[in-house]
Amino acid sequence: MNNVPLSNQSRRSFLGQTSQGVGAVALATMLNSASVQADPVRGVLATLPLPQRAKRVIWLSMAGGPSQLETFDPKPKLAEMHGQPMPESFTKGQQLAQLQGQKLNCFGPQHPFAKFGQNQVEICSLFPQIGSVIDDICLIRSMTTEAINHDPAHMFMNTGSQIAGRPSMGAWVTYGLGSESTDLPGFVVLTSLGKGGQNQPIAARQWNSGFLPTRYQGVQLRGKGDSVLYLNNPPGISRDQQGSDVAAINALNVQQQAMQDDPEIATRIAQYEMAFRMQASVPELMDIRGEGPSTLELYGCQPGDGSFAANCLLARRLAERGVRFIQLYHKDWDHHGGVKEGVALKAQEIDRACMALITDLKQRGMFHDTLIVWAGEFGRTPMSQGGNGRDHHNKAMTVWLAGAGIRGGIVHGATDELGYAAVENGCTVHDLHATMMHQLGIEHDSFSVKFQGLDAKLTGVEGANVIREILT
């Protein structure tokens, strides 16, 4: 290859010459996977300041805001006051979403609760399968958030800020720890839509990398149709031809990187190579037919059905392959009306799957170092909306955690007797993020990146506390 500078050389000329130079080497590297293994993505934290209890996170996002009063927070007093005016002492001067300025009536829990496990933890009777593993779960009934509408609430839960453009928690984690997978992204997102049909959009910025390098952003896989859009080769293009194209393009990128030292060029190189490897790894990953009838029965899913249950099974498969952060969105929890029927339908869709994920991870020896988090973006009001629904609410919600050093079979925190606000051991989203980081071996206060002159952190600048009472 001659020594003409890239700036004085035509693209066509360079592509023609790389067949004997850098392009051939890169192509050989990618195609000869039997003898050359790609390095996993490395994080910026060479050593961890804390013991690492969790090697990976599976975050179960119940999009729409599940009602804690029909799931995990029993309120017998609210049931007694059903239909009566909500005491003004609870709501005076408080921010509400769509109920602001309206007549407020108490709306009792629409389903009975039952006791499960060694400690007789009360949860809604619609969730007997989760009840069967409640001794592995920690319920936090005193979670609060700052946002009261869906998109900013998702932003806050995912990034610790309502301001768009901040890195998501999955990006922070993979930036710090990297990934153990060589042929899959370190941060993967799966979505599912329930039978209720409320298909509220989830913006891709919810799993963006913000001001971190883009190689750390989440990659969405799809349970139906093409697993990744535009990943497959066009008709008439073989894998060898595609590999040659990738090699040539990356050869150009390597020379550009040498001149500019731009981290986004390095990201582009890595992502081209990752996409090439994913063409082989993703179809095998998404084909769950080989799991066997007993596993499919455990989760209650069928290959290719795109259900939350199938995504839970895929989450386990991703975790086995070294993916660091796996986020599952299950939509259709926005019950402004028909909360009784709506939550019953949701319970059918998630109850067995959540149990199966915990059970499967335990059987495979992965539960002890996998952190599972179940959360919506906010809770719901103890007052009725439209006669049979509940409005958005940010002063009380329930989340639960399991695995990776989390104490099972306990309840942390409490809301008042009507379920309006957290009154005991109140927790914030920042506290939840800090606890997650702590279990991953990361000190949340010192894990920051300079952005616009400030030390930006997932846990924000307002202060956050690790919820130590829930840790073993």
Secondary structure, DSSP 8 states (H G I E B T S, - for coil): -----GGGS-HHHHHHHGGGSHHHHHHHHHH-TTT------B-S-SS-SS----SEEEEEEETT---GGGTT---HHHHHTTTSB--HHHHTT---SS-TTS--BB---SS-EEEETTTTEEEETT-HHHHHTGGGEEEEEEEE-S--SHHHHHHHHHHSSSSTT---HHHHHHHHHB-S-SSS-SEEEEEE--TT-------GGGG--TTS-GGGS-EEE-SSS-SSTT-S--TT--HHHHHHHHHHHHHHHHHHHHHH--HHHHHHHHHHHHHHHHHHHHHHHH-GGGG-HHHHHHHT--TT---HHHHHHHHHHHHHTT-SEEEEEE-----SS-HHHHHHHHHHHHHHHHHHHHHHHHHTT-GGGEEEEEE-SSEEEEEEETTTEEEEESS-EEEEEESTTB--SEEE-EE-TTSSSEEES-EEHHHHHHHHHHHTT--TTT--EEETTEEE-TT-SS-----GGGB-
